[in-house]
Amino acid sequence: MTGYSKLACFMAEENHPVLRKYQHVAVRDLLYLQAEICHLESRYALISKSNRGQKDKRQYYDRNWELLADPKERGFEGEQKAVAMELRFKIREYYDAMLQYSRIASLPRPKDTERSALLEWTRNPKMGGVCDFQGRDLSGFDQPSVYEATYQKNLVILANNHGEGDLFTKFANGPLLSAFHWIRACFGVTRVYLFPQSNYHAWLIQLHLQALPIDPENPPVGDNKSILHHYDHDKVETVTNLLGTVLSSLAPLISIVALSFVTGSRARLGLICAFTLLFSLCLATATKARRVEIFAATAA
């Protein structure tokens, strides 16, 4: 298996489809539709003004739909109705395009590590991803690959395990997981690279460490074993949520214990202020709570 089939298989199995949105193309198309509608609207206004100045039934077109709907029965061309119908279909196309653009633009953007991981996979044969692409999209010959950093803001990830995106989750899925992997290697586990290599962090995560195959049609054994390893995302997410909950609960618990050992009023007041700030910091770091929600929780 090679080429697009191999890349599609990898994306589907690892639930990591990253695609380019081509927002500038979509906006340009919207601008073209807007220009067409503007032209048709102007043309309709001119035809309508001309018909209102006629001495026959065309002067009533703006006030009588039946006369406008069947102009040929009265010996007229019916240009005003034709432009009105063209406007109807064009405005529907315009609105549909705007709604589609709005939905696509609201989809989550992949993290820089997720993008760079996929780019590294397509280029590093030890990871099993080299697919010998020859097109403009992924070969990188005539123009940058769609997964280059140039297009970071124009990419979308179609996955339901993208994570909450708060600072603590990013830390747990990045440096903390890298440290965990390093500790495993130090205690006898064969030293392997997290996906991707060097300073990138793992984004395909599985608590039971296993290698991915170079050839997805065969098991990852021998020469078919890549340096790419992953952990179970659901298990890591569970651990991350647990640690985040514990972290958020520590501030009020520690404050209660600390205040029980302090008797001076000024010292107690200082500790209350410090622990209030600590509690707010924990909420801002470990959750995606809005400022008003953090303020309400702190005031309570």
Phi and psi in degrees as GROMACS dihedral restraints (atoms count N, CA, C in turn):
[ dihedral_restraints ]
;  ai    aj    ak    al  type     phi  dphi    fc
    3     4     5     6     1  -151.9    20    10
    4     5     6     7     1   179.7    20    10
    6     7     8     9     1    63.4    20    10
    7     8     9    10     1  -146.4    20    10
    9    10    11    12     1   -63.1    20    10
   10    11    12    13     1   -32.5    20    10
   12    13    14    15     1   -63.0    20    10
   13    14    15    16     1   -42.3    20    10
   15    16    17    18     1   -67.6    20    10
   16    17    18    19     1   -42.8    20    10
   18    19    20    21     1   -65.1    20    10
   19    20    21    22     1   -41.5    20    10
   21    22    23    24     1   -64.6    20    10
   22    23    24    25     1   -40.4    20    10
   24    25    26    27     1   -62.7    20    10
   25    26    27    28     1   -42.9    20    10
   27    28    29    30     1   -63.8    20    10
   28    29    30    31     1   -46.5    20    10
   30    31    32    33     1   -62.2    20    10
   31    32    33    34     1   -42.3    20    10
   33    34    35    36     1   -69.6    20    10
   34    35    36    37     1   -44.6    20    10
   36    37    38    39     1   -68.8    20    10
   37    38    39    40     1   -35.2    20    10
   39    40    41    42     1   -95.4    20    10
   40    41    42    43     1     4.7    20    10
   42    43    44    45     1    52.1    20    10
   43    44    45    46     1    51.8    20    10
   45    46    47    48     1  -137.8    20    10
   46    47    48    49     1    52.3    20    10
   48    49    50    51     1   -77.9    20    10
   49    50    51    52     1   113.5    20    10
   51    52    53    54     1  -113.9    20    10
   52    53    54    55     1   124.6    20    10
   54    55    56    57     1  -133.9    20    10
   55    56    57    58     1   156.9    20    10
   57    58    59    60     1   -85.8    20    10
   58    59    60    61     1   139.1    20    10
   60    61    62    63     1   -86.9    20    10
   61    62    63    64     1   -22.3    20    10
   63    64    65    66     1    52.3    20    10
   64    65    66    67     1    51.1    20    10
   66    67    68    69     1   -62.9    20    10
   67    68    69    70     1   -37.9    20    10
   69    70    71    72     1   -65.3    20    10
   70    71    72    73     1   -33.4    20    10
   72    73    74    75     1   -68.0    20    10
   73    74    75    76     1   -42.3    20    10
   75    76    77    78     1   -65.3    20    10
   76    77    78    79     1   -42.1    20    10
   78    79    80    81     1   -67.1    20    10
   79    80    81    82     1   -38.9    20    10
   81    82    83    84     1   -61.9    20    10
   82    83    84    85     1   -39.6    20    10
   84    85    86    87     1   -64.7    20    10
   85    86    87    88     1   -38.9    20    10
   87    88    89    90     1   -63.6    20    10
   88    89    90    91     1   -39.0    20    10
   90    91    92    93     1   -65.2    20    10
   91    92    93    94     1   -38.8    20    10
   93    94    95    96     1   -63.2    20    10
   94    95    96    97     1   -44.1    20    10
   96    97    98    99     1   -63.0    20    10
   97    98    99   100     1   -41.1    20    10
   99   100   101   102     1   -61.1    20    10
  100   101   102   103     1   -41.7    20    10
  102   103   104   105     1   -65.5    20    10
  103   104   105   106     1   -40.3    20    10
  105   106   107   108     1   -62.0    20    10
  106   107   108   109     1   -43.8    20    10
  108   109   110   111     1   -66.1    20    10
  109   110   111   112     1   -40.9    20    10
  111   112   113   114     1   -60.2    20    10
  112   113   114   115     1   -42.7    20    10
  114   115   116   117     1   -64.5    20    10
  115   116   117   118     1   -45.2    20    10
  117   118   119   120     1   -65.1    20    10
  118   119   120   121     1   -38.7    20    10
  120   121   122   123     1   -63.2    20    10
  121   122   123   124     1   -43.0    20    10
  123   124   125   126     1   -64.8    20    10
  124   125   126   127     1   -41.4    20    10
  126   127   128   129     1   -64.5    20    10
  127   128   129   130     1   -40.6    20    10
  129   130   131   132     1   -63.4    20    10
  130   131   132   133     1   -41.5    20    10
  132   133   134   135     1   -62.5    20    10
  133   134   135   136     1   -40.3    20    10
  135   136   137   138     1   -65.8    20    10
  136   137   138   139     1   -43.4    20    10
  138   139   140   141     1   -65.5    20    10
  139   140   141   142     1   -42.6    20    10
  141   142   143   144     1   -62.9    20    10
  142   143   144   145     1   -41.5    20    10
  144   145   146   147     1   -64.3    20    10
  145   146   147   148     1   -40.5    20    10
  147   148   149   150     1   -64.2    20    10
  148   149   150   151     1   -42.7    20    10
  150   151   152   153     1   -67.5    20    10
  151   152   153   154     1   -33.4    20    10
  153   154   155   156     1   -66.5    20    10
  154   155   156   157     1   -23.1    20    10
  156   157   158   159     1   -88.6    20    10
  157   158   159   160     1     0.2    20    10
  159   160   161   162     1   -79.1    20    10
  160   161   162   163     1   159.0    20    10
  162   163   164   165     1   -98.9    20    10
  163   164   165   166     1     8.8    20    10
  165   166   167   168     1  -112.4    20    10
  166   167   168   169     1  -162.0    20    10
  168   169   170   171     1   -69.6    20    10
  169   170   171   172     1   -10.1    20    10
  171   172   173   174     1   -64.9    20    10
  172   173   174   175     1   -23.1    20    10
  174   175   176   177     1   -66.8    20    10
  175   176   177   178     1   -14.9    20    10
  177   178   179   180     1  -100.6    20    10
  178   179   180   181     1     5.1    20    10
  180   181   182   183     1   -58.5    20    10
  181   182   183   184     1   -36.7    20    10
  183   184   185   186     1   -73.7    20    10
  184   185   186   187     1   -10.2    20    10
  186   187   188   189     1  -122.8    20    10
  187   188   189   190     1    -3.4    20    10
  189   190   191   192     1  -141.3    20    10
  190   191   192   193     1   107.2    20    10
  192   193   194   195     1   -65.7    20    10
  193   194   195   196     1   -36.7    20    10
  195   196   197   198     1   -61.7    20    10
  196   197   198   199     1   -39.8    20    10
  198   199   200   201     1   -67.8    20    10
  199   200   201   202     1   -37.9    20    10
  201   202   203   204     1   -71.2    20    10
  202   203   204   205     1   -34.7    20    10
  204   205   206   207     1   -72.1    20    10
  205   206   207   208     1   -31.4    20    10
  207   208   209   210     1  -125.6    20    10
  208   209   210   211     1    64.1    20    10
  210   211   212   213     1   -72.9    20    10
  211   212   213   214     1   -29.3    20    10
  213   214   215   216     1   -68.3    20    10
  214   215   216   217     1   -25.5    20    10
  216   217   218   219     1   -66.8    20    10
  217   218   219   220     1   -19.2    20    10
  219   220   221   222     1  -107.7    20    10
  220   221   222   223     1    10.7    20    10
  222   223   224   225     1    83.8    20    10
  223   224   225   226     1    19.9    20    10
  225   226   227   228     1  -109.3    20    10
  226   227   228   229     1   164.2    20    10
  228   229   230   231     1   -75.1    20    10
  229   230   231   232     1   -33.8    20    10
  231   232   233   234     1    78.8    20    10
  232   233   234   235     1    32.1    20    10
  234   235   236   237     1   -66.8    20    10
  235   236   237   238     1   -35.3    20    10
  237   238   239   240     1   -64.6    20    10
  238   239   240   241     1   -42.1    20    10
  240   241   242   243     1   -66.7    20    10
  241   242   243   244     1   -40.8    20    10
  243   244   245   246     1   -60.3    20    10
  244   245   246   247     1   -43.5    20    10
  246   247   248   249     1   -68.0    20    10
  247   248   249   250     1   -36.5    20    10
  249   250   251   252     1   -62.9    20    10
  250   251   252   253     1   -41.8    20    10
  252   253   254   255     1   -67.1    20    10
  253   254   255   256     1   -38.2    20    10
  255   256   257   258     1   -64.9    20    10
  256   257   258   259     1   -38.9    20    10
  258   259   260   261     1   -63.4    20    10
  259   260   261   262     1   -39.4    20    10
  261   262   263   264     1   -59.3    20    10
  262   263   264   265     1   -50.2    20    10
  264   265   266   267     1   -69.4    20    10
  265   266   267   268     1   -35.5    20    10
  267   268   269   270     1   -69.8    20    10
  268   269   270   271     1   -38.0    20    10
  270   271   272   273     1   -69.3    20    10
  271   272   273   274     1   -34.0    20    10
  273   274   275   276     1   -65.8    20    10
  274   275   276   277     1   -42.8    20    10
  276   277   278   279     1   -61.2    20    10
  277   278   279   280     1   -39.6    20    10
  279   280   281   282     1   -65.2    20    10
  280   281   282   283     1   -46.5    20    10
  282   283   284   285     1   -65.4    20    10
  283   284   285   286     1   -41.6    20    10
  285   286   287   288     1   -60.8    20    10
  286   287   288   289     1   -42.0    20    10
  288   289   290   291     1   -64.8    20    10
  289   290   291   292     1   -39.8    20    10
  291   292   293   294     1   -64.8    20    10
  292   293   294   295     1   -42.1    20    10
  294   295   296   297     1   -66.0    20    10
  295   296   297   298     1   -41.6    20    10
  297   298   299   300     1   -62.3    20    10
  298   299   300   301     1   -42.8    20    10
  300   301   302   303     1   -63.0    20    10
  301   302   303   304     1   -41.5    20    10
  303   304   305   306     1   -62.2    20    10
  304   305   306   307     1   -41.8    20    10
  306   307   308   309     1   -66.9    20    10
  307   308   309   310     1   -42.8    20    10
  309   310   311   312     1   -67.2    20    10
  310   311   312   313     1   -40.5    20    10
  312   313   314   315     1   -65.5    20    10
  313   314   315   316     1   -25.1    20    10
  315   316   317   318     1   -85.9    20    10
  316   317   318   319     1    -7.0    20    10
  318   319   320   321     1   -67.8    20    10
  319   320   321   322     1   149.7    20    10
  321   322   323   324     1   -66.1    20    10
  322   323   324   325     1   145.6    20    10
  324   325   326   327     1   -91.9    20    10
  325   326   327   328     1   137.8    20    10
  327   328   329   330     1   -66.8    20    10
  328   329   330   331     1   150.2    20    10
  330   331   332   333     1   -67.2    20    10
  331   332   333   334     1   160.1    20    10
  333   334   335   336     1   -61.6    20    10
  334   335   336   337     1   -35.7    20    10
  336   337   338   339     1   -68.0    20    10
  337   338   339   340     1   -34.2    20    10
  339   340   341   342     1   -68.6    20    10
  340   341   342   343     1   -40.0    20    10
  342   343   344   345     1   -67.4    20    10
  343   344   345   346     1   -49.4    20    10
  345   346   347   348     1   -65.6    20    10
  346   347   348   349     1   -30.3    20    10
  348   349   350   351     1   -63.5    20    10
  349   350   351   352     1   -44.4    20    10
  351   352   353   354     1   -67.4    20    10
  352   353   354   355     1   -38.7    20    10
  354   355   356   357     1   -62.5    20    10
  355   356   357   358     1   -43.2    20    10
  357   358   359   360     1   -64.3    20    10
  358   359   360   361     1   -37.7    20    10
  360   361   362   363     1   -63.3    20    10
  361   362   363   364     1   -38.8    20    10
  363   364   365   366     1   -72.3    20    10
  364   365   366   367     1   -12.8    20    10
  366   367   368   369     1  -114.6    20    10
  367   368   369   370     1   -24.0    20    10
  369   370   371   372     1   -96.0    20    10
  370   371   372   373     1   112.1    20    10
  372   373   374   375     1   -64.4    20    10
  373   374   375   376     1   -25.8    20    10
  375   376   377   378     1   -70.0    20    10
  376   377   378   379     1   -20.4    20    10
  378   379   380   381     1   -86.9    20    10
  379   380   381   382     1   -11.6    20    10
  381   382   383   384     1    87.9    20    10
  382   383   384   385     1    12.0    20    10
  384   385   386   387     1  -104.5    20    10
  385   386   387   388     1   -11.2    20    10
  387   388   389   390     1   -58.3    20    10
  388   389   390   391     1   116.1    20    10
  390   391   392   393     1  -114.1    20    10
  391   392   393   394     1     4.0    20    10
  393   394   395   396     1    56.5    20    10
  394   395   396   397     1    46.9    20    10
  396   397   398   399     1   -67.3    20    10
  397   398   399   400     1   142.2    20    10
  399   400   401   402     1  -122.9    20    10
  400   401   402   403     1    -4.0    20    10
  402   403   404   405     1   -83.4    20    10
  403   404   405   406     1   172.5    20    10
  405   406   407   408     1   -67.9    20    10
  406   407   408   409     1   -23.0    20    10
  408   409   410   411     1   -74.6    20    10
  409   410   411   412     1   -40.1    20    10
  411   412   413   414     1  -127.3    20    10
  412   413   414   415     1    -9.8    20    10
  414   415   416   417     1   -73.3    20    10
  415   416   417   418     1   -34.3    20    10
  417   418   419   420     1    77.8    20    10
  418   419   420   421     1    12.7    20    10
  420   421   422   423     1   -80.2    20    10
  421   422   423   424     1   -64.9    20    10
  423   424   425   426     1   -80.8    20    10
  424   425   426   427     1   -26.8    20    10
  426   427   428   429     1  -153.9    20    10
  427   428   429   430     1   164.4    20    10
  429   430   431   432     1   -61.2    20    10
  430   431   432   433     1   149.1    20    10
  432   433   434   435     1   -61.3    20    10
  433   434   435   436     1   151.5    20    10
  435   436   437   438     1   -64.3    20    10
  436   437   438   439     1   -13.3    20    10
  438   439   440   441     1  -101.4    20    10
  439   440   441   442     1    10.9    20    10
  441   442   443   444     1   -71.4    20    10
  442   443   444   445     1   160.6    20    10
  444   445   446   447     1   -61.2    20    10
  445   446   447   448     1   -22.4    20    10
  447   448   449   450     1   -57.1    20    10
  448   449   450   451     1   -33.5    20    10
  450   451   452   453     1  -103.5    20    10
  451   452   453   454     1    16.5    20    10
  453   454   455   456     1   -53.9    20    10
  454   455   456   457     1   -43.3    20    10
  456   457   458   459     1   -79.1    20    10
  457   458   459   460     1    -5.7    20    10
  459   460   461   462     1  -113.4    20    10
  460   461   462   463     1    22.8    20    10
  462   463   464   465     1  -112.3    20    10
  463   464   465   466     1   157.8    20    10
  465   466   467   468     1  -136.3    20    10
  466   467   468   469     1   144.9    20    10
  468   469   470   471     1  -112.7    20    10
  469   470   471   472     1   124.4    20    10
  471   472   473   474     1   -99.5    20    10
  472   473   474   475     1    67.6    20    10
  474   475   476   477     1  -136.3    20    10
  475   476   477   478     1   148.3    20    10
  477   478   479   480     1   -96.3    20    10
  478   479   480   481     1     5.8    20    10
  480   481   482   483     1  -118.5    20    10
  481   482   483   484     1    36.5    20    10
  483   484   485   486     1   -71.6    20    10
  484   485   486   487     1   -14.8    20    10
  486   487   488   489     1    89.2    20    10
  487   488   489   490     1   164.0    20    10
  489   490   491   492     1   -76.2    20    10
  490   491   492   493     1   -28.8    20    10
  492   493   494   495     1    89.4    20    10
  493   494   495   496     1     3.4    20    10
  495   496   497   498     1   -75.5    20    10
  496   497   498   499     1   167.0    20    10
  498   499   500   501     1   -62.3    20    10
  499   500   501   502     1   -39.0    20    10
  501   502   503   504     1   -68.1    20    10
  502   503   504   505     1   -39.4    20    10
  504   505   506   507     1   -63.5    20    10
  505   506   507   508     1   -42.2    20    10
  507   508   509   510     1   -62.1    20    10
  508   509   510   511     1   -39.7    20    10
  510   511   512   513     1   -67.2    20    10
  511   512   513   514     1   -42.1    20    10
  513   514   515   516     1   -67.6    20    10
  514   515   516   517     1   -39.9    20    10
  516   517   518   519     1   -83.4    20    10
  517   518   519   520     1    -4.8    20    10
  519   520   521   522     1  -114.0    20    10
  520   521   522   523     1   -98.3    20    10
  522   523   524   525     1   -58.1    20    10
  523   524   525   526     1   -39.7    20    10
  525   526   527   528     1   -66.4    20    10
  526   527   528   529     1   -43.1    20    10
  528   529   530   531     1   -68.0    20    10
  529   530   531   532     1   -36.3    20    10
  531   532   533   534     1   -63.1    20    10
  532   533   534   535     1   -41.1    20    10
  534   535   536   537     1   -65.1    20    10
  535   536   537   538     1   -40.4    20    10
  537   538   539   540     1   -61.5    20    10
  538   539   540   541     1   -42.9    20    10
  540   541   542   543     1   -65.1    20    10
  541   542   543   544     1   -39.6    20    10
  543   544   545   546     1   -64.4    20    10
  544   545   546   547     1   -40.6    20    10
  546   547   548   549     1   -64.1    20    10
  547   548   549   550     1   -40.1    20    10
  549   550   551   552     1   -59.8    20    10
  550   551   552   553     1   -40.9    20    10
  552   553   554   555     1   -67.0    20    10
  553   554   555   556     1   -37.4    20    10
  555   556   557   558     1   -68.7    20    10
  556   557   558   559     1   -24.5    20    10
  558   559   560   561     1  -101.7    20    10
  559   560   561   562     1    31.4    20    10
  561   562   563   564     1   108.3    20    10
  562   563   564   565     1   -13.9    20    10
  564   565   566   567     1   -73.0    20    10
  565   566   567   568     1   136.0    20    10
  567   568   569   570     1   -54.0    20    10
  568   569   570   571     1   130.8    20    10
  570   571   572   573     1   -67.2    20    10
  571   572   573   574     1   119.1    20    10
  573   574   575   576     1  -131.2    20    10
  574   575   576   577     1   165.8    20    10
  576   577   578   579     1   -88.2    20    10
  577   578   579   580     1   140.5    20    10
  579   580   581   582     1   -70.9    20    10
  580   581   582   583     1   157.7    20    10
  582   583   584   585     1   -87.7    20    10
  583   584   585   586     1   120.1    20    10
  585   586   587   588     1   -90.6    20    10
  586   587   588   589     1  -166.7    20    10
  588   589   590   591     1   -72.6    20    10
  589   590   591   592     1  -178.3    20    10
  591   592   593   594     1    53.0    20    10
  592   593   594   595     1  -125.0    20    10
  594   595   596   597     1   -90.6    20    10
  595   596   597   598     1     7.4    20    10
  597   598   599   600     1   -82.7    20    10
  598   599   600   601     1   155.5    20    10
  600   601   602   603     1  -110.3    20    10
  601   602   603   604     1   161.2    20    10
  603   604   605   606     1   -68.7    20    10
  604   605   606   607     1   142.0    20    10
  606   607   608   609     1  -125.1    20    10
  607   608   609   610     1   -13.9    20    10
  609   610   611   612     1  -105.1    20    10
  610   611   612   613     1   107.4    20    10
  612   613   614   615     1  -121.8    20    10
  613   614   615   616     1   136.2    20    10
  615   616   617   618     1  -151.6    20    10
  616   617   618   619     1   122.8    20    10
  618   619   620   621     1   -62.5    20    10
  619   620   621   622     1   -29.7    20    10
  621   622   623   624     1   -88.8    20    10
  622   623   624   625     1   107.5    20    10
  624   625   626   627     1   -69.9    20    10
  625   626   627   628     1   131.5    20    10
  627   628   629   630     1  -151.2    20    10
  628   629   630   631     1   150.1    20    10
  630   631   632   633     1   -85.6    20    10
  631   632   633   634     1   149.8    20    10
  633   634   635   636     1   -92.3    20    10
  634   635   636   637     1   148.3    20    10
  636   637   638   639     1   -78.6    20    10
  637   638   639   640     1   150.4    20    10
  639   640   641   642     1   -71.0    20    10
  640   641   642   643     1   -45.7    20    10
  642   643   644   645     1  -102.0    20    10
  643   644   645   646     1   109.7    20    10
  645   646   647   648     1   -64.0    20    10
  646   647   648   649     1   -12.8    20    10
  648   649   650   651     1   -84.9    20    10
  649   650   651   652     1    -5.7    20    10
  651   652   653   654     1  -129.9    20    10
  652   653   654   655     1   155.8    20    10
  654   655   656   657     1   -68.0    20    10
  655   656   657   658     1   154.9    20    10
  657   658   659   660     1   -79.5    20    10
  658   659   660   661     1    75.0    20    10
  660   661   662   663     1  -131.4    20    10
  661   662   663   664     1   150.1    20    10
  663   664   665   666     1    62.4    20    10
  664   665   666   667     1  -132.8    20    10
  666   667   668   669     1   -71.3    20    10
  667   668   669   670     1   -11.5    20    10
  669   670   671   672     1   -89.2    20    10
  670   671   672   673     1     4.7    20    10
  672   673   674   675     1   -92.2    20    10
  673   674   675   676     1   123.4    20    10
  675   676   677   678     1   -88.2    20    10
  676   677   678   679     1   168.9    20    10
  678   679   680   681     1   -83.3    20    10
  679   680   681   682     1     2.3    20    10
  681   682   683   684     1   -87.4    20    10
  682   683   684   685     1   123.9    20    10
  684   685   686   687     1  -123.6    20    10
  685   686   687   688     1   155.9    20    10
  687   688   689   690     1  -144.0    20    10
  688   689   690   691     1   166.0    20    10
  690   691   692   693     1  -121.0    20    10
  691   692   693   694     1   157.1    20    10
  693   694   695   696     1   -69.5    20    10
  694   695   696   697     1   117.2    20    10
  696   697   698   699     1   -62.3    20    10
  697   698   699   700     1   -41.0    20    10
  699   700   701   702     1   -61.4    20    10
  700   701   702   703     1   -40.2    20    10
  702   703   704   705     1   -70.2    20    10
  703   704   705   706     1   -41.5    20    10
  705   706   707   708     1   -65.8    20    10
  706   707   708   709     1   -38.3    20    10
  708   709   710   711     1   -63.5    20    10
  709   710   711   712     1   -38.2    20    10
  711   712   713   714     1   -62.8    20    10
  712   713   714   715     1   -45.6    20    10
  714   715   716   717     1   -63.3    20    10
  715   716   717   718     1   -40.9    20    10
  717   718   719   720     1   -62.9    20    10
  718   719   720   721     1   -45.5    20    10
  720   721   722   723     1   -63.5    20    10
  721   722   723   724     1   -38.9    20    10
  723   724   725   726     1   -64.2    20    10
  724   725   726   727     1   -47.1    20    10
  726   727   728   729     1   -64.0    20    10
  727   728   729   730     1   -39.2    20    10
  729   730   731   732     1   -63.6    20    10
  730   731   732   733     1   -40.0    20    10
  732   733   734   735     1   -65.5    20    10
  733   734   735   736     1   -43.1    20    10
  735   736   737   738     1   -63.2    20    10
  736   737   738   739     1   -43.3    20    10
  738   739   740   741     1   -60.9    20    10
  739   740   741   742     1   -42.3    20    10
  741   742   743   744     1   -68.5    20    10
  742   743   744   745     1   -26.1    20    10
  744   745   746   747     1   -88.2    20    10
  745   746   747   748     1   -16.7    20    10
  747   748   749   750     1   -67.5    20    10
  748   749   750   751     1   -38.5    20    10
  750   751   752   753     1   -58.2    20    10
  751   752   753   754     1   -53.4    20    10
  753   754   755   756     1   -65.6    20    10
  754   755   756   757     1   -33.0    20    10
  756   757   758   759     1   -68.0    20    10
  757   758   759   760     1   -44.6    20    10
  759   760   761   762     1   -65.0    20    10
  760   761   762   763     1   -37.1    20    10
  762   763   764   765     1   -63.3    20    10
  763   764   765   766     1   -39.8    20    10
  765   766   767   768     1   -64.1    20    10
  766   767   768   769     1   -45.1    20    10
  768   769   770   771     1   -65.4    20    10
  769   770   771   772     1   -43.6    20    10
  771   772   773   774     1   -65.4    20    10
  772   773   774   775     1   -41.9    20    10
  774   775   776   777     1   -66.6    20    10
  775   776   777   778     1   -24.8    20    10
  777   778   779   780     1   -70.8    20    10
  778   779   780   781     1   -18.9    20    10
  780   781   782   783     1   -99.4    20    10
  781   782   783   784     1    -4.4    20    10
  783   784   785   786     1  -109.4    20    10
  784   785   786   787     1   130.5    20    10
  786   787   788   789     1  -108.6    20    10
  787   788   789   790     1   -29.2    20    10
  789   790   791   792     1   -66.7    20    10
  790   791   792   793     1   137.2    20    10
  792   793   794   795     1   -66.8    20    10
  793   794   795   796     1   -40.2    20    10
  795   796   797   798     1   -67.8    20    10
  796   797   798   799     1   -41.6    20    10
  798   799   800   801     1   -64.1    20    10
  799   800   801   802     1   -40.7    20    10
  801   802   803   804     1   -64.6    20    10
  802   803   804   805     1   -40.5    20    10
  804   805   806   807     1   -63.8    20    10
  805   806   807   808     1   -41.1    20    10
  807   808   809   810     1   -63.9    20    10
  808   809   810   811     1   -41.3    20    10
  810   811   812   813     1   -65.0    20    10
  811   812   813   814     1   -39.8    20    10
  813   814   815   816     1   -61.3    20    10
  814   815   816   817     1   -43.9    20    10
  816   817   818   819     1   -63.5    20    10
  817   818   819   820     1   -43.0    20    10
  819   820   821   822     1   -65.4    20    10
  820   821   822   823     1   -43.8    20    10
  822   823   824   825     1   -72.7    20    10
  823   824   825   826     1   -28.4    20    10
  825   826   827   828     1   -65.2    20    10
  826   827   828   829     1   -44.3    20    10
  828   829   830   831     1   -63.2    20    10
  829   830   831   832     1   -40.1    20    10
  831   832   833   834     1   -63.7    20    10
  832   833   834   835     1   -41.5    20    10
  834   835   836   837     1   -63.4    20    10
  835   836   837   838     1   -43.9    20    10
  837   838   839   840     1   -62.7    20    10
  838   839   840   841     1   -39.6    20    10
  840   841   842   843     1   -64.5    20    10
  841   842   843   844     1   -39.8    20    10
  843   844   845   846     1   -63.7    20    10
  844   845   846   847     1   -42.0    20    10
  846   847   848   849     1   -65.0    20    10
  847   848   849   850     1   -41.7    20    10
  849   850   851   852     1   -68.6    20    10
  850   851   852   853     1   -29.6    20    10
  852   853   854   855     1   -86.4    20    10
  853   854   855   856     1   -42.0    20    10
  855   856   857   858     1   -95.5    20    10
  856   857   858   859     1    -4.8    20    10
  858   859   860   861     1  -135.6    20    10
  859   860   861   862     1   171.7    20    10
  861   862   863   864     1  -106.0    20    10
  862   863   864   865     1    31.0    20    10
  864   865   866   867     1   -63.9    20    10
  865   866   867   868     1   144.3    20    10
  867   868   869   870     1   -75.6    20    10
  868   869   870   871     1   164.8    20    10
  870   871   872   873     1   -60.0    20    10
  871   872   873   874     1   -38.9    20    10
  873   874   875   876     1   -66.8    20    10
  874   875   876   877     1   -34.1    20    10
  876   877   878   879     1   -70.9    20    10
  877   878   879   880     1   -38.9    20    10
  879   880   881   882     1   -64.4    20    10
  880   881   882   883     1   -40.7    20    10
  882   883   884   885     1   -63.0    20    10
  883   884   885   886     1   -42.9    20    10
  885   886   887   888     1   -65.3    20    10
  886   887   888   889     1   -41.9    20    10
  888   889   890   891     1   -66.2    20    10
  889   890   891   892     1   -37.6    20    10
  891   892   893   894     1   -69.6    20    10
  892   893   894   895     1   -40.5    20    10
  894   895   896   897     1   -66.8    20    10
  895   896   897   898     1   -31.6    20    10
